[in-house]
Amino acid sequence: MQHLTEAQLLDLIGGHSGSDERAAAEDHLAACESCRRLNQQLVNTWEVLGQWETIRPGRDISERIVIAAGSRGMRCPSAWRRFALVALKTAASIVLAAAIGYAAGRSYRPEPSAAARNLKQQAAASLYLDTFESGTPAGLSEYVLAATKESGEKEQ
Amino acid sequence: MDALGELVRRHQQNIQALAYRTLGSWDFAEDVAQEVFLRVYHSAGKYQPKAKVSTWLYRIAVNLCLDAMRRSKRAPAALSKDADLPVRSVPDPLEASERVEIIRQAVADLPDRQKTVLNLHRYEGLSHRDIAEVTGWSQPAVESLLVRAYANLRKSLSKLMEES
């Protein structure tokens, strides 16, 4: 004999079983002690739960909802316009800041700091390039010019 | 707007009761109900006639309640506003309110998903299949949750059941 599952019993108690299912379940319950016991426990639980009534008289919220629906609907377009304006201002600020930054970066060439110069000289010395070291990009020509001038003076 | 008002009047009791039983507060229940109907109003075009309107409303309400319960786990005591407000009807008011409080507490102590399916089954009268449709969970999952919910309640309400 196949027993009824708790899910089937709950369906039966909730009144959702079809007439055939209900008849078959009732036949089984009449013959099966263990299913009958389980069914009785579920029916007791069902009935006890039924004592929790939650009717709250006099609370009609339909008017409040209709008003809220109207005001939310009207608020939407202006809220959207405000949002669009703020987004536009933010985007414009970002573009302007980027343009100013780019222009400033191109025109401003800072003098290297003393520490950076020192480091550069140390690096050049370690590679035996310190004689070429100069503050300008044309360091080599400067060196050559200086060396030429020096040798010219000696020759004289 | 008239149609919205009519829809609210027809379904507000069920939606508020479901939210109250799930969240334990009439204030939150009213807020949930309002949000349900406003969402319906603003997305009425998305309604698929193959589902019953009540199923659609329950579905939105269940999701809002599950969200609220998740939020309340992060901020405890948020949903206990008028949880001590049992409700009326039955002969001896004092004894009845004590019994209602015990039942309310037993249901409130259930895990969220069990509480949700129990409320839909016991108090909203939905079949297992309807509950599956409302929650978006499979029917076997719903049945498993229901069986566990009733088993937990059998234990926690055993005293009341003996008295009855």
Chai-1 contact restraints between the chains, C-beta under 6 A:
chainA,res_idxA,chainB,res_idxB,connection_type,confidence,min_distance_angstrom,max_distance_angstrom,comment,restraint_id
A,E6,B,V147,contact,1.0,0.0,6.0,A-B,restraint_1
A,A7,B,E143,contact,1.0,0.0,6.0,A-B,restraint_2
A,A7,B,V147,contact,1.0,0.0,6.0,A-B,restraint_3
A,L10,B,L146,contact,1.0,0.0,6.0,A-B,restraint_4
A,H16,B,S127,contact,1.0,0.0,6.0,A-B,restraint_5
A,Q41,B,R154,contact,1.0,0.0,6.0,A-B,restraint_6
A,N44,B,M161,contact,1.0,0.0,6.0,A-B,restraint_7
A,T45,B,Y150,contact,1.0,0.0,6.0,A-B,restraint_8
A,T45,B,L153,contact,1.0,0.0,6.0,A-B,restraint_9
A,T45,B,R154,contact,1.0,0.0,6.0,A-B,restraint_10
A,V48,B,L157,contact,1.0,0.0,6.0,A-B,restraint_11
A,V48,B,L160,contact,1.0,0.0,6.0,A-B,restraint_12
A,V48,B,M161,contact,1.0,0.0,6.0,A-B,restraint_13
A,L49,B,R122,contact,1.0,0.0,6.0,A-B,restraint_14
A,Q51,B,R99,contact,1.0,0.0,6.0,A-B,restraint_15
A,W52,B,V100,contact,1.0,0.0,6.0,A-B,restraint_16
A,W52,B,I103,contact,1.0,0.0,6.0,A-B,restraint_17
A,E53,B,V87,contact,1.0,0.0,6.0,A-B,restraint_18
A,E53,B,S89,contact,1.0,0.0,6.0,A-B,restraint_19
A,T54,B,A17,contact,1.0,0.0,6.0,A-B,restraint_20
A,T54,B,Y20,contact,1.0,0.0,6.0,A-B,restraint_21
A,T54,B,V87,contact,1.0,0.0,6.0,A-B,restraint_22
A,I61,B,Q12,contact,1.0,0.0,6.0,A-B,restraint_23
A,I61,B,E30,contact,1.0,0.0,6.0,A-B,restraint_24
A,S62,B,G5,contact,1.0,0.0,6.0,A-B,restraint_25
A,S62,B,V8,contact,1.0,0.0,6.0,A-B,restraint_26
A,S62,B,R9,contact,1.0,0.0,6.0,A-B,restraint_27
A,I65,B,V8,contact,1.0,0.0,6.0,A-B,restraint_28
A,I65,B,Q34,contact,1.0,0.0,6.0,A-B,restraint_29
A,I65,B,F37,contact,1.0,0.0,6.0,A-B,restraint_30
A,V66,B,M1,contact,1.0,0.0,6.0,A-B,restraint_31
A,V66,B,L4,contact,1.0,0.0,6.0,A-B,restraint_32
A,V66,B,G5,contact,1.0,0.0,6.0,A-B,restraint_33
A,A69,B,L4,contact,1.0,0.0,6.0,A-B,restraint_34
A,A69,B,L38,contact,1.0,0.0,6.0,A-B,restraint_35
A,A69,B,Y41,contact,1.0,0.0,6.0,A-B,restraint_36
